[in-house]
């Protein structure tokens, strides 16, 4: 059985925590290196709470105590050391380029840094769980508005090509009341939510979850509004403004997800692509030399 990370436990239990425990939980997410080295009393003081709050938070997260929570953080940091060093080097290069008049190099270095950070924080079991949920779902609904709309549209289109039964939720264009009456435990909702977080995405995800649907959240933070609602989270390092700085990393994550689906069901995907191409040629007038 795969053990849940500290970040995953905080995300799932966050709505149930007290205000003081939430404050301590945010500190643990922001300063894991400090938590890995310091006793509960010091972490309590640094987080503006208390030693008692840190210990109670450990129990609330289903740990046997602070020592187990601390050990889990230490283990996760040891696994990420090589990746963190690589991220630092790319960020340093990006900062150096900023002072020069080379816009192309600066932006590409920055994009690479965000992709590497996303990769460094991506847990393989989370990706595999997301792919399994996609494969098991009879109906897939992708939700995303504002800066999240473009990647949501691409994901829905591509999932429909390789898997089928995928639909992009278009807000007012769709009859949300009717749509919710159709949703049950056979449905999967993939919600993309990045700053500024759109309330409609969160409200729809909550309503779909109440109807039995499984929710995958693709977002920039475990504690973003979609975090506590989602059954699974895929975290992307996508700084604000997302439309300018975060799209490369977001699409990279979505491409990994699609690749996972293709790998999991290669034979069916090939058959579907063949059928898709045949029907496309009947409907769409493609220019010579172009591909679907």
DOBA-752884 format. One record per residue (C-alpha): residue number from 1; x negated, y negated, z. Coordinates in Angstrom, 1 decimal, padded with zeros to 4 digits. Example, Ala and Ser with C-alpha at 12.3 -4.5 7.8 and 13.67 -1.06 7.14 Angstrom:
% residues 2
<r><seq>1</seq><east>-012.3</east><north>004.5</north><up>007.8</up></r>
<r><seq>2</seq><east>-013.7</east><north>001.1</north><up>007.1</up></r>
//
This chain:
% residues 292
<r><seq>1</seq><east>000.0</east><north>000.0</north><up>000.0</up></r>
<r><seq>2</seq><east>-001.4</east><north>-003.4</north><up>-001.0</up></r>
<r><seq>3</seq><east>-001.7</east><north>-005.8</north><up>001.9</up></r>
<r><seq>4</seq><east>-000.1</east><north>-009.3</north><up>001.5</up></r>
<r><seq>5</seq><east>-002.5</east><north>-012.2</north><up>001.6</up></r>
<r><seq>6</seq><east>-002.2</east><north>-015.0</north><up>004.2</up></r>
<r><seq>7</seq><east>-001.0</east><north>-017.3</north><up>001.4</up></r>
<r><seq>8</seq><east>001.7</east><north>-014.9</north><up>000.4</up></r>
<r><seq>9</seq><east>002.9</east><north>-014.4</north><up>004.0</up></r>
<r><seq>10</seq><east>003.0</east><north>-018.2</north><up>004.6</up></r>
<r><seq>11</seq><east>005.0</east><north>-018.7</north><up>001.4</up></r>
<r><seq>12</seq><east>007.6</east><north>-016.0</north><up>002.3</up></r>
<r><seq>13</seq><east>008.0</east><north>-017.0</north><up>005.9</up></r>
<r><seq>14</seq><east>007.6</east><north>-020.8</north><up>005.5</up></r>
<r><seq>15</seq><east>011.4</east><north>-021.6</north><up>005.7</up></r>
<r><seq>16</seq><east>011.7</east><north>-019.7</north><up>009.0</up></r>
<r><seq>17</seq><east>008.7</east><north>-021.5</north><up>010.7</up></r>
<r><seq>18</seq><east>009.1</east><north>-024.3</north><up>013.3</up></r>
<r><seq>19</seq><east>007.9</east><north>-027.8</north><up>012.3</up></r>
<r><seq>20</seq><east>004.7</east><north>-027.3</north><up>014.3</up></r>
<r><seq>21</seq><east>004.1</east><north>-023.9</north><up>012.7</up></r>
<r><seq>22</seq><east>004.6</east><north>-025.4</north><up>009.2</up></r>
<r><seq>23</seq><east>002.0</east><north>-028.1</north><up>010.0</up></r>
<r><seq>24</seq><east>-000.4</east><north>-025.4</north><up>011.1</up></r>
<r><seq>25</seq><east>000.4</east><north>-023.3</north><up>008.1</up></r>
<r><seq>26</seq><east>-000.4</east><north>-026.2</north><up>005.7</up></r>
<r><seq>27</seq><east>-003.7</east><north>-026.7</north><up>007.4</up></r>
<r><seq>28</seq><east>-004.6</east><north>-023.0</north><up>007.0</up></r>
<r><seq>29</seq><east>-003.8</east><north>-023.2</north><up>003.3</up></r>
<r><seq>30</seq><east>-005.8</east><north>-026.4</north><up>002.9</up></r>
<r><seq>31</seq><east>-008.9</east><north>-025.5</north><up>005.1</up></r>
<r><seq>32</seq><east>-009.3</east><north>-021.7</north><up>005.0</up></r>
<r><seq>33</seq><east>-013.1</east><north>-021.9</north><up>005.5</up></r>
<r><seq>34</seq><east>-012.6</east><north>-023.8</north><up>008.8</up></r>
<r><seq>35</seq><east>-010.0</east><north>-021.3</north><up>010.0</up></r>
<r><seq>36</seq><east>-012.4</east><north>-018.4</north><up>009.1</up></r>
<r><seq>37</seq><east>-015.1</east><north>-019.8</north><up>011.4</up></r>
<r><seq>38</seq><east>-013.2</east><north>-021.5</north><up>014.3</up></r>
<r><seq>39</seq><east>-011.2</east><north>-020.2</north><up>017.2</up></r>
<r><seq>40</seq><east>-007.5</east><north>-020.8</north><up>017.5</up></r>
<r><seq>41</seq><east>-008.0</east><north>-023.6</north><up>020.0</up></r>
<r><seq>42</seq><east>-010.1</east><north>-025.6</north><up>017.5</up></r>
<r><seq>43</seq><east>-007.8</east><north>-024.9</north><up>014.6</up></r>
<r><seq>44</seq><east>-004.9</east><north>-026.0</north><up>016.7</up></r>
<r><seq>45</seq><east>-006.6</east><north>-029.3</north><up>017.5</up></r>
<r><seq>46</seq><east>-007.7</east><north>-029.9</north><up>013.9</up></r>
<r><seq>47</seq><east>-004.3</east><north>-029.2</north><up>012.6</up></r>
<r><seq>48</seq><east>-002.6</east><north>-031.6</north><up>015.1</up></r>
<r><seq>49</seq><east>-000.8</east><north>-028.7</north><up>016.8</up></r>
<r><seq>50</seq><east>-002.1</east><north>-026.4</north><up>019.6</up></r>
<r><seq>51</seq><east>-003.7</east><north>-023.1</north><up>020.3</up></r>
<r><seq>52</seq><east>-000.3</east><north>-021.7</north><up>021.3</up></r>
<r><seq>53</seq><east>001.2</east><north>-022.8</north><up>018.0</up></r>
<r><seq>54</seq><east>-001.6</east><north>-021.0</north><up>016.0</up></r>
<r><seq>55</seq><east>-001.1</east><north>-017.8</north><up>017.9</up></r>
<r><seq>56</seq><east>002.6</east><north>-017.9</north><up>017.6</up></r>
<r><seq>57</seq><east>002.2</east><north>-018.6</north><up>013.9</up></r>
<r><seq>58</seq><east>000.1</east><north>-015.5</north><up>013.6</up></r>
<r><seq>59</seq><east>002.9</east><north>-013.4</north><up>015.1</up></r>
<r><seq>60</seq><east>005.5</east><north>-015.2</north><up>012.9</up></r>
<r><seq>61</seq><east>003.4</east><north>-014.1</north><up>009.8</up></r>
<r><seq>62</seq><east>003.6</east><north>-010.5</north><up>011.0</up></r>
<r><seq>63</seq><east>-000.1</east><north>-010.3</north><up>012.2</up></r>
<r><seq>64</seq><east>-001.0</east><north>-008.6</north><up>015.4</up></r>
<r><seq>65</seq><east>-002.7</east><north>-011.8</north><up>016.5</up></r>
<r><seq>66</seq><east>-004.9</east><north>-014.7</north><up>015.4</up></r>
<r><seq>67</seq><east>-007.9</east><north>-012.3</north><up>015.1</up></r>
<r><seq>68</seq><east>-006.2</east><north>-010.3</north><up>012.3</up></r>
<r><seq>69</seq><east>-005.2</east><north>-013.5</north><up>010.5</up></r>
<r><seq>70</seq><east>-008.7</east><north>-014.8</north><up>010.7</up></r>
<r><seq>71</seq><east>-010.2</east><north>-011.5</north><up>009.4</up></r>
<r><seq>72</seq><east>-007.8</east><north>-011.5</north><up>006.5</up></r>
<r><seq>73</seq><east>-009.0</east><north>-015.1</north><up>005.6</up></r>
<r><seq>74</seq><east>-012.6</east><north>-014.1</north><up>005.9</up></r>
<r><seq>75</seq><east>-012.2</east><north>-011.2</north><up>003.6</up></r>
<r><seq>76</seq><east>-010.4</east><north>-013.3</north><up>001.0</up></r>
<r><seq>77</seq><east>-013.1</east><north>-015.9</north><up>001.1</up></r>
<r><seq>78</seq><east>-015.9</east><north>-013.3</north><up>000.6</up></r>
<r><seq>79</seq><east>-014.1</east><north>-012.0</north><up>-002.5</up></r>
<r><seq>80</seq><east>-013.9</east><north>-015.5</north><up>-004.0</up></r>
<r><seq>81</seq><east>-017.4</east><north>-016.8</north><up>-003.4</up></r>
<r><seq>82</seq><east>-018.8</east><north>-016.1</north><up>-007.0</up></r>
<r><seq>83</seq><east>-015.7</east><north>-017.7</north><up>-008.6</up></r>
<r><seq>84</seq><east>-015.8</east><north>-020.7</north><up>-006.3</up></r>
<r><seq>85</seq><east>-019.4</east><north>-021.4</north><up>-007.3</up></r>
<r><seq>86</seq><east>-018.5</east><north>-021.2</north><up>-011.0</up></r>
<r><seq>87</seq><east>-015.6</east><north>-023.6</north><up>-010.4</up></r>
<r><seq>88</seq><east>-017.8</east><north>-026.1</north><up>-008.6</up></r>
<r><seq>89</seq><east>-020.4</east><north>-026.1</north><up>-011.4</up></r>
<r><seq>90</seq><east>-017.7</east><north>-026.9</north><up>-014.0</up></r>
<r><seq>91</seq><east>-016.1</east><north>-029.6</north><up>-011.9</up></r>
<r><seq>92</seq><east>-019.5</east><north>-031.2</north><up>-011.4</up></r>
<r><seq>93</seq><east>-020.1</east><north>-031.1</north><up>-015.1</up></r>
<r><seq>94</seq><east>-016.7</east><north>-032.7</north><up>-015.7</up></r>
<r><seq>95</seq><east>-017.4</east><north>-035.5</north><up>-013.2</up></r>
<r><seq>96</seq><east>-020.7</east><north>-036.2</north><up>-014.9</up></r>
<r><seq>97</seq><east>-019.1</east><north>-036.4</north><up>-018.3</up></r>
<r><seq>98</seq><east>-016.5</east><north>-038.8</north><up>-017.0</up></r>
<r><seq>99</seq><east>-019.1</east><north>-041.5</north><up>-016.8</up></r>
<r><seq>100</seq><east>-020.0</east><north>-041.1</north><up>-020.5</up></r>
<r><seq>101</seq><east>-018.1</east><north>-042.1</north><up>-023.5</up></r>
<r><seq>102</seq><east>-017.5</east><north>-038.5</north><up>-024.7</up></r>
<r><seq>103</seq><east>-013.8</east><north>-038.0</north><up>-024.2</up></r>
<r><seq>104</seq><east>-013.7</east><north>-034.7</north><up>-026.1</up></r>
<r><seq>105</seq><east>-016.4</east><north>-033.0</north><up>-023.9</up></r>
<r><seq>106</seq><east>-015.0</east><north>-034.5</north><up>-020.7</up></r>
<r><seq>107</seq><east>-011.4</east><north>-033.2</north><up>-021.3</up></r>
<r><seq>108</seq><east>-012.5</east><north>-029.8</north><up>-022.4</up></r>
<r><seq>109</seq><east>-014.8</east><north>-029.3</north><up>-019.4</up></r>
<r><seq>110</seq><east>-011.9</east><north>-030.4</north><up>-017.2</up></r>
<r><seq>111</seq><east>-009.6</east><north>-027.9</north><up>-018.9</up></r>
<r><seq>112</seq><east>-012.1</east><north>-025.1</north><up>-018.4</up></r>
<r><seq>113</seq><east>-012.5</east><north>-026.0</north><up>-014.7</up></r>
<r><seq>114</seq><east>-008.7</east><north>-025.7</north><up>-014.1</up></r>
<r><seq>115</seq><east>-008.4</east><north>-022.5</north><up>-016.0</up></r>
<r><seq>116</seq><east>-011.3</east><north>-021.0</north><up>-014.0</up></r>
<r><seq>117</seq><east>-009.7</east><north>-022.2</north><up>-010.8</up></r>
<r><seq>118</seq><east>-006.4</east><north>-020.6</north><up>-011.8</up></r>
<r><seq>119</seq><east>-008.3</east><north>-017.3</north><up>-012.6</up></r>
<r><seq>120</seq><east>-010.1</east><north>-017.4</north><up>-009.3</up></r>
<r><seq>121</seq><east>-006.9</east><north>-017.7</north><up>-007.4</up></r>
<r><seq>122</seq><east>-005.0</east><north>-015.1</north><up>-009.4</up></r>
<r><seq>123</seq><east>-004.5</east><north>-011.8</north><up>-007.7</up></r>
<r><seq>124</seq><east>-004.4</east><north>-008.8</north><up>-010.0</up></r>
<r><seq>125</seq><east>-001.6</east><north>-007.2</north><up>-008.1</up></r>
<r><seq>126</seq><east>000.6</east><north>-010.3</north><up>-008.4</up></r>
<r><seq>127</seq><east>000.2</east><north>-010.3</north><up>-012.2</up></r>
<r><seq>128</seq><east>000.9</east><north>-006.5</north><up>-012.4</up></r>
<r><seq>129</seq><east>004.1</east><north>-007.0</north><up>-010.2</up></r>
<r><seq>130</seq><east>005.2</east><north>-009.8</north><up>-012.5</up></r>
<r><seq>131</seq><east>004.7</east><north>-007.7</north><up>-015.6</up></r>
<r><seq>132</seq><east>006.6</east><north>-004.8</north><up>-014.0</up></r>
<r><seq>133</seq><east>009.5</east><north>-007.1</north><up>-013.2</up></r>
<r><seq>134</seq><east>009.6</east><north>-008.2</north><up>-016.8</up></r>
<r><seq>135</seq><east>009.5</east><north>-004.6</north><up>-018.0</up></r>
<r><seq>136</seq><east>012.3</east><north>-003.5</north><up>-015.6</up></r>
<r><seq>137</seq><east>014.7</east><north>-006.4</north><up>-016.3</up></r>
<r><seq>138</seq><east>017.6</east><north>-005.9</north><up>-018.7</up></r>
<r><seq>139</seq><east>018.0</east><north>-009.7</north><up>-019.1</up></r>
<r><seq>140</seq><east>015.4</east><north>-012.4</north><up>-018.7</up></r>
<r><seq>141</seq><east>016.2</east><north>-016.1</north><up>-018.1</up></r>
<r><seq>142</seq><east>013.5</east><north>-018.7</north><up>-018.3</up></r>
<r><seq>143</seq><east>014.0</east><north>-022.0</north><up>-016.5</up></r>
<r><seq>144</seq><east>012.0</east><north>-025.2</north><up>-016.7</up></r>
<r><seq>145</seq><east>012.7</east><north>-028.9</north><up>-017.1</up></r>
<r><seq>146</seq><east>010.7</east><north>-032.1</north><up>-017.8</up></r>
<r><seq>147</seq><east>007.0</east><north>-031.3</north><up>-018.0</up></r>
<r><seq>148</seq><east>007.8</east><north>-027.6</north><up>-017.5</up></r>
<r><seq>149</seq><east>010.2</east><north>-027.5</north><up>-020.5</up></r>
<r><seq>150</seq><east>007.6</east><north>-027.0</north><up>-023.2</up></r>
<r><seq>151</seq><east>005.9</east><north>-024.0</north><up>-021.6</up></r>
<r><seq>152</seq><east>009.3</east><north>-022.6</north><up>-020.6</up></r>
<r><seq>153</seq><east>010.5</east><north>-022.8</north><up>-024.2</up></r>
<r><seq>154</seq><east>007.3</east><north>-021.1</north><up>-025.4</up></r>
<r><seq>155</seq><east>007.6</east><north>-018.3</north><up>-022.8</up></r>
<r><seq>156</seq><east>011.2</east><north>-017.6</north><up>-023.6</up></r>
<r><seq>157</seq><east>010.5</east><north>-017.5</north><up>-027.3</up></r>
<r><seq>158</seq><east>007.5</east><north>-015.3</north><up>-027.0</up></r>
<r><seq>159</seq><east>009.1</east><north>-012.9</north><up>-024.5</up></r>
<r><seq>160</seq><east>012.0</east><north>-012.6</north><up>-026.9</up></r>
<r><seq>161</seq><east>009.6</east><north>-011.6</north><up>-029.7</up></r>
<r><seq>162</seq><east>007.7</east><north>-009.0</north><up>-027.8</up></r>
<r><seq>163</seq><east>010.3</east><north>-007.8</north><up>-025.3</up></r>
<r><seq>164</seq><east>013.8</east><north>-009.0</north><up>-026.3</up></r>
<r><seq>165</seq><east>016.8</east><north>-010.1</north><up>-024.1</up></r>
<r><seq>166</seq><east>015.0</east><north>-013.3</north><up>-023.1</up></r>
<r><seq>167</seq><east>016.9</east><north>-016.6</north><up>-023.0</up></r>
<r><seq>168</seq><east>015.9</east><north>-020.2</north><up>-022.2</up></r>
<r><seq>169</seq><east>018.3</east><north>-022.0</north><up>-019.8</up></r>
<r><seq>170</seq><east>019.1</east><north>-025.3</north><up>-021.4</up></r>
<r><seq>171</seq><east>020.9</east><north>-027.0</north><up>-018.5</up></r>
<r><seq>172</seq><east>024.0</east><north>-028.9</north><up>-019.5</up></r>
<r><seq>173</seq><east>024.0</east><north>-027.2</north><up>-022.9</up></r>
<r><seq>174</seq><east>024.6</east><north>-023.8</north><up>-021.3</up></r>
<r><seq>175</seq><east>027.8</east><north>-023.1</north><up>-019.3</up></r>
<r><seq>176</seq><east>026.1</east><north>-022.6</north><up>-016.0</up></r>
<r><seq>177</seq><east>029.2</east><north>-021.3</north><up>-014.2</up></r>
<r><seq>178</seq><east>029.8</east><north>-018.6</north><up>-016.8</up></r>
<r><seq>179</seq><east>026.1</east><north>-017.8</north><up>-016.9</up></r>
<r><seq>180</seq><east>026.0</east><north>-017.3</north><up>-013.1</up></r>
<r><seq>181</seq><east>029.0</east><north>-014.9</north><up>-013.3</up></r>
<r><seq>182</seq><east>026.9</east><north>-012.7</north><up>-015.6</up></r>
<r><seq>183</seq><east>023.8</east><north>-012.6</north><up>-013.4</up></r>
<r><seq>184</seq><east>023.2</east><north>-009.5</north><up>-011.2</up></r>
<r><seq>185</seq><east>020.4</east><north>-007.3</north><up>-010.0</up></r>
<r><seq>186</seq><east>019.5</east><north>-006.4</north><up>-013.5</up></r>
<r><seq>187</seq><east>018.4</east><north>-010.0</north><up>-014.3</up></r>
<r><seq>188</seq><east>015.1</east><north>-011.7</north><up>-013.9</up></r>
<r><seq>189</seq><east>014.7</east><north>-015.4</north><up>-013.7</up></r>
<r><seq>190</seq><east>011.3</east><north>-016.9</north><up>-014.4</up></r>
<r><seq>191</seq><east>011.2</east><north>-020.5</north><up>-013.0</up></r>
<r><seq>192</seq><east>008.5</east><north>-022.9</north><up>-014.0</up></r>
<r><seq>193</seq><east>008.2</east><north>-025.7</north><up>-011.5</up></r>
<r><seq>194</seq><east>005.5</east><north>-028.4</north><up>-011.5</up></r>
<r><seq>195</seq><east>005.3</east><north>-032.0</north><up>-010.2</up></r>
<r><seq>196</seq><east>007.6</east><north>-033.8</north><up>-010.3</up></r>
<r><seq>197</seq><east>009.7</east><north>-030.8</north><up>-009.2</up></r>
<r><seq>198</seq><east>013.1</east><north>-030.8</north><up>-010.7</up></r>
<r><seq>199</seq><east>015.9</east><north>-030.0</north><up>-008.3</up></r>
<r><seq>200</seq><east>018.0</east><north>-028.3</north><up>-011.0</up></r>
<r><seq>201</seq><east>015.4</east><north>-025.6</north><up>-011.4</up></r>
<r><seq>202</seq><east>015.4</east><north>-024.9</north><up>-007.7</up></r>
<r><seq>203</seq><east>019.1</east><north>-024.9</north><up>-007.3</up></r>
<r><seq>204</seq><east>019.6</east><north>-022.6</north><up>-010.3</up></r>
<r><seq>205</seq><east>017.0</east><north>-020.2</north><up>-008.9</up></r>
<r><seq>206</seq><east>018.7</east><north>-020.1</north><up>-005.5</up></r>
<r><seq>207</seq><east>022.1</east><north>-019.5</north><up>-007.1</up></r>
<r><seq>208</seq><east>020.7</east><north>-016.7</north><up>-009.3</up></r>
<r><seq>209</seq><east>019.0</east><north>-015.1</north><up>-006.3</up></r>
<r><seq>210</seq><east>022.3</east><north>-015.1</north><up>-004.4</up></r>
<r><seq>211</seq><east>023.7</east><north>-013.1</north><up>-007.4</up></r>
<r><seq>212</seq><east>021.0</east><north>-010.5</north><up>-007.0</up></r>
<r><seq>213</seq><east>018.5</east><north>-011.6</north><up>-009.6</up></r>
<r><seq>214</seq><east>014.8</east><north>-011.3</north><up>-009.0</up></r>
<r><seq>215</seq><east>012.9</east><north>-014.6</north><up>-009.2</up></r>
<r><seq>216</seq><east>009.3</east><north>-015.2</north><up>-010.5</up></r>
<r><seq>217</seq><east>008.0</east><north>-018.7</north><up>-009.7</up></r>
<r><seq>218</seq><east>005.2</east><north>-020.1</north><up>-011.8</up></r>
<r><seq>219</seq><east>004.0</east><north>-023.2</north><up>-010.0</up></r>
<r><seq>220</seq><east>001.0</east><north>-025.2</north><up>-008.7</up></r>
<r><seq>221</seq><east>001.4</east><north>-024.4</north><up>-004.9</up></r>
<r><seq>222</seq><east>002.7</east><north>-021.6</north><up>-002.8</up></r>
<r><seq>223</seq><east>004.7</east><north>-024.2</north><up>-000.8</up></r>
<r><seq>224</seq><east>006.2</east><north>-026.0</north><up>-003.7</up></r>
<r><seq>225</seq><east>010.0</east><north>-026.1</north><up>-003.7</up></r>
<r><seq>226</seq><east>010.2</east><north>-022.9</north><up>-005.7</up></r>
<r><seq>227</seq><east>007.7</east><north>-021.1</north><up>-003.5</up></r>
<r><seq>228</seq><east>010.1</east><north>-019.9</north><up>-000.7</up></r>
<r><seq>229</seq><east>012.8</east><north>-019.1</north><up>-003.2</up></r>
<r><seq>230</seq><east>010.7</east><north>-016.8</north><up>-005.4</up></r>
<r><seq>231</seq><east>010.2</east><north>-013.1</north><up>-004.9</up></r>
<r><seq>232</seq><east>006.9</east><north>-013.4</north><up>-006.7</up></r>
<r><seq>233</seq><east>004.6</east><north>-016.3</north><up>-007.4</up></r>
<r><seq>234</seq><east>002.0</east><north>-017.0</north><up>-010.1</up></r>
<r><seq>235</seq><east>-000.1</east><north>-020.0</north><up>-009.1</up></r>
<r><seq>236</seq><east>-001.6</east><north>-022.3</north><up>-011.6</up></r>
<r><seq>237</seq><east>-004.1</east><north>-025.0</north><up>-011.0</up></r>
<r><seq>238</seq><east>-002.2</east><north>-027.8</north><up>-012.7</up></r>
<r><seq>239</seq><east>-002.9</east><north>-031.3</north><up>-011.2</up></r>
<r><seq>240</seq><east>-000.5</east><north>-034.2</north><up>-011.8</up></r>
<r><seq>241</seq><east>000.4</east><north>-035.5</north><up>-014.2</up></r>
<r><seq>242</seq><east>001.0</east><north>-032.0</north><up>-015.4</up></r>
<r><seq>243</seq><east>001.8</east><north>-033.1</north><up>-019.0</up></r>
<r><seq>244</seq><east>-001.7</east><north>-034.6</north><up>-019.3</up></r>
<r><seq>245</seq><east>-003.9</east><north>-032.4</north><up>-017.2</up></r>
<r><seq>246</seq><east>-002.1</east><north>-029.1</north><up>-016.5</up></r>
<r><seq>247</seq><east>-000.8</east><north>-027.7</north><up>-019.8</up></r>
<r><seq>248</seq><east>-004.0</east><north>-025.8</north><up>-020.8</up></r>
<r><seq>249</seq><east>-004.0</east><north>-023.9</north><up>-017.5</up></r>
<r><seq>250</seq><east>-000.3</east><north>-023.3</north><up>-017.6</up></r>
<r><seq>251</seq><east>-000.3</east><north>-021.9</north><up>-021.1</up></r>
<r><seq>252</seq><east>-003.4</east><north>-019.8</north><up>-020.3</up></r>
<r><seq>253</seq><east>-001.4</east><north>-018.2</north><up>-017.4</up></r>
<r><seq>254</seq><east>001.6</east><north>-017.6</north><up>-019.7</up></r>
<r><seq>255</seq><east>-000.6</east><north>-016.0</north><up>-022.3</up></r>
<r><seq>256</seq><east>-002.1</east><north>-013.6</north><up>-019.7</up></r>
<r><seq>257</seq><east>001.5</east><north>-012.7</north><up>-018.7</up></r>
<r><seq>258</seq><east>002.5</east><north>-012.0</north><up>-022.3</up></r>
<r><seq>259</seq><east>-000.7</east><north>-010.0</north><up>-022.9</up></r>
<r><seq>260</seq><east>000.2</east><north>-007.9</north><up>-019.8</up></r>
<r><seq>261</seq><east>003.6</east><north>-007.1</north><up>-021.3</up></r>
<r><seq>262</seq><east>002.1</east><north>-006.2</north><up>-024.6</up></r>
<r><seq>263</seq><east>-000.4</east><north>-003.9</north><up>-022.9</up></r>
<r><seq>264</seq><east>002.3</east><north>-002.3</north><up>-020.8</up></r>
<r><seq>265</seq><east>004.5</east><north>-001.5</north><up>-023.7</up></r>
<r><seq>266</seq><east>002.3</east><north>-001.6</north><up>-026.8</up></r>
<r><seq>267</seq><east>004.3</east><north>000.9</north><up>-028.9</up></r>
<r><seq>268</seq><east>007.7</east><north>-000.7</north><up>-028.3</up></r>
<r><seq>269</seq><east>006.1</east><north>-004.2</north><up>-028.9</up></r>
<r><seq>270</seq><east>004.7</east><north>-003.1</north><up>-032.3</up></r>
<r><seq>271</seq><east>008.1</east><north>-001.7</north><up>-033.3</up></r>
<r><seq>272</seq><east>009.9</east><north>-004.9</north><up>-032.2</up></r>
<r><seq>273</seq><east>007.4</east><north>-007.1</north><up>-034.0</up></r>
<r><seq>274</seq><east>008.0</east><north>-005.1</north><up>-037.2</up></r>
<r><seq>275</seq><east>011.8</east><north>-005.5</north><up>-036.9</up></r>
<r><seq>276</seq><east>011.4</east><north>-009.2</north><up>-036.0</up></r>
<r><seq>277</seq><east>009.3</east><north>-009.8</north><up>-039.1</up></r>
<r><seq>278</seq><east>011.8</east><north>-008.0</north><up>-041.3</up></r>
<r><seq>279</seq><east>014.8</east><north>-010.0</north><up>-040.0</up></r>
<r><seq>280</seq><east>012.8</east><north>-013.2</north><up>-040.1</up></r>
<r><seq>281</seq><east>012.1</east><north>-012.8</north><up>-043.8</up></r>
<r><seq>282</seq><east>015.9</east><north>-012.4</north><up>-044.4</up></r>
<r><seq>283</seq><east>016.8</east><north>-015.6</north><up>-042.6</up></r>
<r><seq>284</seq><east>013.9</east><north>-018.1</north><up>-042.7</up></r>
<r><seq>285</seq><east>012.2</east><north>-019.3</north><up>-046.0</up></r>
<r><seq>286</seq><east>008.5</east><north>-019.0</north><up>-045.2</up></r>
<r><seq>287</seq><east>005.9</east><north>-020.4</north><up>-047.5</up></r>
<r><seq>288</seq><east>003.5</east><north>-018.0</north><up>-049.2</up></r>
<r><seq>289</seq><east>000.6</east><north>-016.9</north><up>-047.1</up></r>
<r><seq>290</seq><east>002.2</east><north>-017.7</north><up>-043.7</up></r>
<r><seq>291</seq><east>002.9</east><north>-015.2</north><up>-040.9</up></r>
<r><seq>292</seq><east>005.6</east><north>-015.0</north><up>-038.3</up></r>
//
